[in-house]
Amino acid sequence: MSNLIFTSSLMKAAHGCLPLLCSYLVLATPILHGQEADPAPSGHDHAAEAKVVEVDSYSRYIVNLQVETIPETTLSLSRSLYGYLTAPAHAMQTYSLPCSGKIHLLVKSAQAVKKGDVLYKLTSPIYADQAAAVESAEADLKRCKTELSALRERTLKLSEVGAKNSELEVQFSFKLAETARAERELSIAQTRLRSLAPDAEQITENGLPVLLIRAQSDGIVNDIAATQNSWGEQGASVITMSDPAAMEIVGSLYAADTPCIAEVHAFLPVGRENVQLTGTWRLSDQVNAGTQTRSLYFTPSSLPQEARAGQLCRIDLYNAPAEPGMVSIPESALVRVGTDDVVFIELKEGKYAMVKVHAGESHAGMVSVAGLKPGQKIVVKGGYELKYSIPSATGLKKVGHFHADGKFHEADEHDGHEEGGTEGEHEHDHEHEH
């Protein structure tokens, strides 16, 4: 089998690929001649001979390298479209001012919060006045009960000796009525106080009551309508939150060109990876009269913590059975090396193997290829830079190949792998060039 040869040189400034990256190793075009070798009896996939490039984290950041896992499916891709992660109206919750006052915000936009977290503090003169009224009513009731207790004790002592005091009995009756009135006034004051902020917790700061407005459920802060330490009137919106569990991805299809759909996969960009989401989908029956489109909804069963409303997501639609050995990947993952198409597979973070593939039909930014397997993580952005200008973290590039199970084995791993095998079952002609 022909050998893959890597050479290194300085990247020319006129190349224009990454003018800020200099003295990078250049991945030369592999020399691939003639027919592909037949698979060895051991099941090794010799057609997937590859060289490995190790890339440091800074270089991955510079070229914005992104990866994606090939989904498990037995169907062929019919259509690929884009939609936005949205929060439906029923997934939104608005926290308004229970009463007028000064707002002290404790959260920021796009912040994820848990149930019970304090969203903002509220200092309200109206609430403070009503709290004072409750305190006054409590003090009045306490006074009445103290005086009533004293009168009752004097009356009982007179009864024990068989004496009567009409004036004392009248005072006792009046005090009993006054205590009942104080209890009613306290109840009314407490009810009014609770009605001002039924769901708020009260604390005291600098001798004044302060309301704590807490999140009633987990969510993400979508919008903050107030500014820090501003004054707001009763009913004014302060914070709008969305429930991640109720978010959905919404795309659109032309009504006259809607394909049959058997399966839907959705991908959400999270950091440097396009994460595949699991969930359910539905297609609207109603056609938008203005755009002549139908909406496709994908509801994820769960979302990464980093997910935010408004993110652009890819939606892949599948229908007919796939051709054996073919998988669909983004066209951006294909890199042209001479007359060959190659794809970089991520073996682990910072370690990538370049393998040759055979490209088939492409449409809507996706292409069918042979030479890859579902479950492999491929580079969908940054492969071109890997080809030309990404340096190795160690300065070494290793030879290896993929086995039939999809696992990558470097050449120096064969000694242990081939122990006990018959001579001739594993004949490899690999040259290690560093």
N, C-alpha and C positions, 0 to 999 in steps of 0.2 A: 504494500500500500504506500502511496505517496505520503511524504512527510509534510506536516505543517511547519512552516518556518517563520519565526518571529525575528524581526530586526529592530534595532532602536536607533533613533537619531533625534536631533533637535527639531522641534516644530518650527517651520518657517513662518515669519510674521505675515507674509503675503497670503498664507492659507486662509486667514480670516475666520477660522472656526471658533477659536477662543483666544483672542488677542491678549487676554490677561494671563493666560497660562503659558509658561515658557519652560523650556528644557524638559518637556514631557516625552515619555517613550511613545513611539509611533508603532501601532500595530499594523504590520505590513500585510499585503494581500496574501492569503494562504495559497500555496501551489497545489491545486487539485487537478489531477490528470486522469483521463480514462474512465473506466467503469468503476462503480463502487464495489468494494470488496463484499463477498458473500458473508453472511453472519457465521460466526464460529459455532461449532456444535454446542458450546457452553451456553449459548444464548446471548452472548455479548453483541451489542449493536455497534459494529465497526463503522457503519455509515455515519455514526454520530461522533467521530473523532473530534476532539476539541482541545483548545488551549485555554488556560485559566489566567485571568488577569485579576490581581488583588488591588483594590482601590481604597484609598483612605477616605475618612468621613468628610474632610474638607473638600476634596475633589468631587465627591458625590453631591455636596451642597452647591459647589460652583456651577456644575452643569445641570442642576435640578433633576438628578436621576430619579426616575420613578419606575416602580415595578407593579406587576399584576399577576395573579394566579389564574391559570387556564381552568375554566370551570369544568366540572364533571357533567357530561351530558352525552346522550346518544343521538341527539338531533342536530340538524344542520341550521346554521344561522340564516334567517329569512330577512331580517331588517335590523338596523341599528339606529337609534335616535337618541336625542338628549332631552332631559327634563330637569325641572328644579325641585329641590327638596322644599316642600311647603308645609305650613302649619294651617290646617283648616280652621274655620271659625269656631268649631266646637272644641278645638284644642287650645284656644287662646283664653287667658284669664287676666282680667284687669283689676288692679288694686287701686281703689280711689280713696280720697280723703274722707274719713268718717265724720270729721268736723274741721272747720277752718283752723289753720295754725301754721307753724314754722316747720319745714321739712328738713330732716338730716338723713341723707341717703347713705346706705351701707353696702350697696351692690353697684355693679357697673353693667353696661350693655354687653350682651353675649355671655354673661357669666352664668355658669351652671350652679343652681342652688338646690338644697335638699329641703324636704318638708320640715318646717319648724325654724329654718334659718330666718334671722331678722332682716327684712328688706329695707325698712327705714324707721326712724324715730319721728314722733310728732309731738311738738310742744304747742298746746292749744289753750288760749285764755278762756275760751268757753268751757272746755273740759275742766280746767283748773277751778273755775268758778263753781261748777257743778260738784266737783270733788270737795270743795270747801263747804258747799251746802250740805253734803252728806256728812262731813265731819261735824258740822254744827248740829245737825239733827241727831247724830249719835251722842254728842255731848248733852243735848237737851234731854234725850231719853234716859241717859245714865243718871242725870240729876233727878229726874222725876222718879226713877226707880229707887234711888237712894232715899229720897224724902218719903216715898210711899212705904218703904221698908221700916223707917223710923216710926211713922205713924202707926203702922200695923203692930209693931212691938209694944208701943205705949198702950194701944187699945187692948191688946191681949193681957197686959199686966193689970189693967183696971178690971178686966173681966174676971181675972183670977181672984181678986179680993172682993168681988161682988159690987164694985163701984161703976158708975156710969158717968160719961162726960159727953154731953150732947154736942158741944162745940167741936170736940176732937173727932167725933164720928162724922160730923159734916165735913171737916177738913180732909178726913180719910176718903170720903166719897168724891170730893172734888179732885183730890190728888189721883185717885184711881182713874177718873175720866181724863185727866191731863196726861197721864202715862199712856193711855190708849191713843190719845191724839198724837203724842210724840212718836209712837210706834208707826202710826199711819204716815206721818210726815217723813219719817226715815225710809219707809218702804217706797214712797213716791220719789224721794230724792235718789235712792239707789236705782230705781227703774229708769229714771231719766239719765243717770250716769251710764248705765249699761247700754241704753239706746244710742248714746253718742258714739260708742265704739264697742259693739257687742263681741267682736272677735279679737280685740286688742288686749295686750297685757300691760298693766300699769306698773311703773317703777318710779322712784323719786330721785331727782337729780337737782342739787342746789336748792332743796326744799320745795321744788315744784314737781307736780305729777307729769310724767312723760310716758307716752304711749309707744309700745313696741308692736309694729305691724310685721307679722311673721308669714312666711310662705305656707299656704295650705296644702301644697303638694310639691313633689319634685318637678323641676322645670328649668327652662332657660330664659334669661331676661332678654326679651326682644326689643323693648323700647322703654326709655325713661323720659317722661314728659315734663318732669320738673328739674330745676337746677338746685344745686346744693345750697341749703340754708335759705331757700326761697319761701315766700308766703303763698299758701293755697287756700282756696275756698272749699267749703264742704261739697263733696261729689266730684271734685276735679280729679282727673286721671293722673296717677303718679307713675306706675310701673305696669307694663304689659308683659306677661310671661306666656311661653308656649310649652305644651306637654310633649316631650320627645316621643313618647310611646304612641302618640296619635298623629305624628308627622307622616307624610306620604310624598312620593315622587310623582310628579305630573308631567306627562309628555303629550304630544298630539300627533295624529296621523290623518292624512287626507282621506276623507270619507270614501272617495271613489277608488282609492288605492290601498285599502286596508287588507293586509294579508291574513291568512288563517294563522292563528296563534295557538301553539300547544304548550309552550313553556316560555317564561320570561326571567331573565337575569338582570340584576341592577348592580351598578358599580358606583361607589362613592369615594371620591378622593379624600384620603386621610393621611396627612403628612406626605411621605414619599411613596405611598402605596395606594393603588386603586382597590379598595376593599369590596369584595362581593357580598351583597346583602341577601339574606333569606327573607321570604315573606310571601304575600299573596298579591294577586293583580286582578284588575277588572277593567273592562272596556265600556265606555259610556254608550248607551243606545242613542242618545240625542246628538244630532249634528249641529255644530255652530253655523248658523245661517250666514254670518258674515265671512267666516274663513273657510267654510266647508270642511271642517276638521272634526275629528272625534277625539276625546281625551282618553288617555291611557293612565290608569292609576296603579301605582305599586306601593303597597303598604308594608314596610319592613317589620319583621317580627321583633327586631331589636336594632338599635343604632349605636355606633361608637360614641363615646363621651364627647369627642371633638366635633360631632355633627352639628351643623347650624342651618337654620332655615335660609333658603336662598342659594344653597350650593348647587352647582351644575353637576348632574349625574348622567351616566350613560345607561341606556336601557337596550338590552339585546333581546330580540324576538326570535324564537326557534319554532320550526314546524316539522318538516319532513325528516326521515331518518338520515343521519350523516353518512357520508361515504367512509368506508373503513379506513382507519389510519389518518383521517383528516380532522383538524381542529381549527376553530376560528379564533384569530387573534387580531388586535389592532394593527393596521398597516404601519403605524409609527414604530412597531417593534422590529420590522424588517430592515435590515441593513444590507446594502449592496457591496460585495467585495469581489471585484473583478467581474466575472460572469455569474457569480453565485449569490444566492440570498442566504443570509445568516441571521441568527437570533441569539441574543445573549441571555443565558439562563443564570439566575441567581442561585448559587449553591448554598451560600449563607451570606449574611450581611457583609458587604465589601468584597465578596469573592464571586466572580462571574466567568462562565464558560461560554465560548463562542462556538455554536454548532451550525452546520449547514442544514437548510430546510428546502423543501420544494413548494413553491407558492402556486396556488390555484387561482380561482376566481376571486375578485375583490369587488366590494360595493359598500357604499356608505361608510367608508373609513375602516372597514374590516376586511380581512383576507383569510381564505382557507389555506392551510399549509399541512404538509406531511413532514414528519421528523420530530414532532413534539408530542407530549402526552398530557392529558388532563392532570391537574395537580401541580405541574411545574410552574415555578415563579419566573416570569420573563421580564426583561427590561423593555418598557413601552415608551420611555422617553430617556434619551441620553445614550442610546446605542451608537449613534453616529460618532459622538465624542469618545466613546469607549474604543471604537475602531481606530481613531486617529490620535487622540491626545490625552487620554487619561493615564497617569503614571501608576505603577504598581507601588503599593505601600512598602514592599520589601525589595523591589527591583527585580524580582524573579517571576517568570511565567512557567507554568508546569504543563506537561503533556498529559492527556487522559482521554477517557471515552465513557460513554453511557452504557450501562447494561440494559438488558431487556426490561428489568423492573423499574427503569427510569432513574436509578441511582448512578451518580458520577463516581468514577474511580480513577485516581491518578496512577500513572505508570508505576510508581514505586510501591503501590499497594498490591501489585499482582503476585509478589513473592508469597505473601501470606494467603492470598485468595486462591492460588493455583496448587497449593500443597495437596497431594493426594490425587491430582488429576493425571490423566494419561498424557504421554508425550505427544504433542501434535494437536491436542485439543485447544491449547491456548498459544497459538503462535502469533506473536505481535512483533511488529517491526517499528518500535517507537524510538525516536531519538530525543534525548533530553537536551534541550538547548536553553541556556539561561542568558 
